[in-house]
Amino acid sequence: MNGTEAPAPHSVPARPVHPVRFEGDLESGLSRWLWLVKWLLLIPHLIVLVFLWIAVFLTSIVAWFAILFTARYPRGIFDFNVGVMRWSWRVQHYGYRALGTDRYPAFRLAAGSDDAARLEVAYPENLSRGKVLVKSWLLAIPHYLLIMAFGGWLSGLLALYAALSLLFTKRYPPGIFNLLLGLNRWAVRVVAYAALMTDVYPPFRLDQGGAEPAPAV
């Protein structure tokens, strides 16, 4: 014993929780055949979502000016836009972005207690007035390029592999589902940032799995 204290162990800062909470369940007992006609079953949703996303575009213009002058995102517009994103994710999870459930998605903006696909965005009390000028068209460009280069075709190939696996083996490989959820989670974080809902820059990583990853310590 030399009377000196041992140095304290170096602590690694925890990874912050992202304001976008994006989750989806891989449900059991998926049909071998239903995926062949989901494109047809989803037509009513797609028609409604076209008009809802037009509304999101218009309300986002209002939000842009509100943030520029007040540094706040109007709460009613925020909740509506998150609701459209949530509805879209339920449709995508049922459809060809994940094929994670055979339960037909609900026609609603609000979250449901039994939803197989869930999306929440933490409401920001204040947003940067300066960033609102450059987030959507400049700061998000690296993400746009990567998603266009890899996200679309890779998600399509993975979903096709999952569909064929269901058809011939009635099994959905969990690793494929986890990777699909990671790609979708990344894209939704970018959408939330570009839609001015958060100032937290989306990370360049795939947080895979159906559940939102816990903070790393």
Protein Blocks (a to p, Z undefined) as FASTA:
>chain_A
ZZiacddddddddddddfbdcdddddehiafklmmmmmmmmmmmmmmmmmmmmmmmmmmm
mmmmmmmmnopacfklmmmmmmmmmmmmmmmmmmmmnopafbdcdddfbdcfklcbdcdd
dddfbdcfklmmmmmmmmmmmmmmmmmmmmmmmmmmmmmmmmmmmmmnopacfklmmmmm
mmmmmmmmmmmmmnopacbdcdddddedjbdcdddZZ
